[in-house]
């Protein structure tokens, strides 16, 4: 009996057959429970770093316009204002502070009205020497000059109305005064807005006038 027991103790135990760990990970049940591998973050970071910048405002081209071009484009808006300043006679009589504000433009107004041919000559100069001269002037200058020309052409309608419809009193006279003052205020706002935007290097777009000027400028 002792001999049998000693033989059993001396004999090596039978090793247990276990599954390798790799098989457990590769089993279908185990692979279904494991989450999918995360994508690499490096390509995403590269895409974010290479994202194109946002497009800037088309009207804000102050860095691309030279100072002489800004000055020439701003001065062009004086032409329609001086040509239609007579529409503000009622407004200037009622509000004298407008006359004080416009006093610095008095020398330009005297030069403009020094001869009956001056407005016509300035019209030809702006259109043929500036708007149509692509070699000498940039598109910024030519577009603003064309806006001033179109605005001056539109003054034909209030001028014809003032010549054909000029009541001396009553409700018609009040309507006529309002129309004349409206034309003058529109010219004044166009001068301030157009010249100010040009001096800042931005492209002003006047209502009604901008689309017509855009079709004329190449």
C-alpha positions in Angstrom: 0.0 0.0 0.0 2.8 2.4 0.9 4.6 1.5 -2.2 1.5 2.3 -4.3 1.1 5.6 -2.5 4.7 6.6 -3.1 4.4 5.8 -6.7 1.4 8.0 -7.0 3.2 10.9 -5.3 6.3 10.5 -7.3 4.5 10.4 -10.6 4.2 13.9 -12.4 0.7 15.3 -12.7 -0.9 15.4 -16.1 -0.8 18.9 -17.5 -4.0 20.7 -18.2 -4.8 21.6 -21.8 -5.8 25.3 -21.8 -6.8 27.4 -24.8 -4.2 29.9 -25.8 -5.2 33.5 -25.1 -5.0 34.4 -28.8 -7.8 32.0 -29.6 -10.0 33.6 -27.0 -9.5 37.1 -28.5 -10.1 35.8 -32.0 -13.3 34.0 -31.2 -16.4 35.4 -32.9 -18.2 36.1 -29.6 -15.2 37.9 -28.2 -14.6 40.0 -31.4 -18.2 41.0 -31.4 -17.9 42.4 -27.9 -14.7 44.4 -28.6 -15.2 48.0 -29.8 -14.0 48.8 -33.3 -10.5 50.4 -33.5 -10.5 54.2 -33.3 -9.3 56.0 -36.5 -6.1 57.9 -36.3 -6.3 61.6 -35.3 -3.4 62.7 -37.4 -5.3 62.9 -40.8 -8.1 64.9 -39.1 -5.7 67.3 -37.6 -4.0 67.7 -41.0 -7.4 68.4 -42.7 -8.3 71.0 -40.0 -4.9 72.7 -40.4 -5.3 72.8 -44.2 -8.8 74.2 -44.1 -9.1 77.2 -46.5 -9.7 80.6 -45.0 -13.1 82.2 -45.1 -13.8 84.4 -48.0 -13.6 88.1 -47.2 -16.2 90.7 -48.0 -16.1 91.6 -51.7 -16.5 95.3 -50.9 -13.6 95.3 -48.4 -10.6 95.6 -50.8 -8.8 98.3 -48.9 -5.5 96.5 -49.0 -5.6 96.3 -52.9 -6.4 100.0 -53.7 -3.7 102.6 -53.9 -4.1 106.0 -52.4 -4.2 107.9 -55.8 -7.0 105.6 -57.0 -9.0 106.2 -53.8 -8.6 110.0 -54.2 -9.6 110.0 -57.9 -12.6 107.8 -57.2 -13.8 110.0 -54.3 -13.5 113.2 -56.3 -15.6 111.8 -59.1 -18.7 111.9 -56.8 -18.5 115.7 -56.7 -19.6 115.9 -60.3 -23.3 114.8 -59.9 -23.6 116.7 -56.6 -22.4 120.0 -58.1 -24.6 119.5 -61.1 -27.7 118.9 -59.0 -27.0 121.2 -56.1 -29.7 123.6 -57.3 -32.3 121.1 -56.2 -31.5 122.0 -52.6 -32.5 125.7 -52.8 -35.6 125.1 -50.6 -33.8 122.9 -48.1 -30.9 125.3 -47.7 -33.3 128.2 -47.2 -35.2 126.4 -44.4 -32.1 124.9 -42.7 -29.1 127.3 -42.9 -26.8 124.8 -41.2 -26.6 122.8 -44.4 -25.1 125.9 -46.1 -22.4 126.0 -43.3 -21.6 122.3 -43.8 -21.3 122.7 -47.6 -19.3 126.0 -47.5 -15.9 124.2 -48.1 -17.3 123.1 -51.5 -18.0 126.7 -52.6 -14.8 127.1 -54.6 -15.5 123.9 -56.5 -19.1 125.0 -57.1 -17.9 128.3 -58.6 -15.5 126.6 -60.8 -18.1 124.1 -61.9 -20.6 126.8 -62.9 -18.0 129.2 -64.4 -19.0 128.2 -67.9 -22.1 126.5 -69.4 -19.8 124.0 -71.1 -18.0 122.9 -67.9 -20.6 120.2 -66.9 -20.6 118.8 -70.4 -16.8 118.7 -70.7 -16.6 117.0 -67.3 -19.1 114.4 -68.5 -17.0 113.6 -71.6 -13.8 113.5 -69.5 -15.2 111.1 -67.0 -16.8 108.8 -69.5 -14.1 108.6 -72.2 -10.9 109.5 -70.4 -11.6 107.5 -67.2 -14.3 104.9 -67.6 -13.2 103.7 -71.0 -9.5 104.0 -70.3 -8.6 100.6 -69.0 -4.8 101.1 -69.4 -4.6 104.2 -67.2 -7.1 103.5 -64.5 -8.0 100.5 -62.4 -11.5 99.0 -62.3 -12.1 100.5 -58.9 -11.7 104.0 -60.3 -13.6 103.3 -63.5 -16.6 101.8 -61.6 -16.9 104.7 -59.3 -16.6 107.2 -62.1 -19.3 105.3 -64.0 -21.6 105.5 -61.0 -21.2 109.3 -60.9 -21.9 109.5 -64.6 -25.1 107.4 -64.3 -26.2 109.4 -61.3 -25.8 112.6 -63.3 -27.7 111.2 -66.2 -30.6 110.4 -63.9 -30.8 114.1 -62.9 -32.4 114.7 -66.3 -35.8 113.5 -64.9 -36.0 115.9 -61.9 -34.7 118.7 -64.1 -37.4 118.1 -66.7 -40.0 117.9 -64.0 -38.8 121.2 -62.4 -39.1 122.9 -65.8 -42.5 121.6 -66.7 -44.1 121.5 -63.2 -43.3 124.5 -61.1 -46.4 125.6 -59.1 -46.3 128.9 -57.3 -48.4 128.0 -54.3 -50.8 125.6 -52.6 -50.4 121.9 -52.2 -48.6 121.4 -55.5 -45.9 123.8 -54.4 -45.4 121.8 -51.2 -45.1 118.6 -53.1 -42.7 120.2 -55.5 -40.5 121.4 -52.6 -40.5 117.9 -51.1 -39.4 116.4 -54.4 -36.6 118.9 -54.8 -35.4 118.4 -51.3 -35.5 114.6 -51.7 -33.3 114.8 -54.8 -30.8 117.0 -53.1 -30.6 114.8 -50.0 -30.1 111.7 -52.2 -27.2 113.5 -54.0 -25.7 114.6 -50.6 -25.9 111.1 -49.2 -24.4 109.6 -52.4 -21.5 112.1 -52.1 -20.8 111.4 -48.5 -21.2 107.6 -48.8 -19.4 107.3 -52.1 -16.5 109.5 -51.4 -16.1 108.1 -47.8 -16.1 104.5 -49.0 -13.6 105.3 -51.8 -11.2 107.0 -49.3 -11.4 103.9 -47.2 -10.6 101.7 -50.2 -14.0 100.1 -50.3 -16.4 99.9 -53.3 -19.7 101.7 -52.7 -22.8 100.5 -54.5 -25.5 103.1 -54.9 -29.1 101.9 -55.3 -30.3 101.8 -58.9 -27.0 103.2 -60.1 -24.7 100.3 -59.3 -26.2 97.8 -61.6 -26.2 100.1 -64.6 -22.6 101.0 -63.9 -21.6 97.4 -63.5 -22.8 96.6 -67.1 -20.7 99.5 -68.5 -17.4 98.7 -66.8 -15.5 95.7 -68.2 
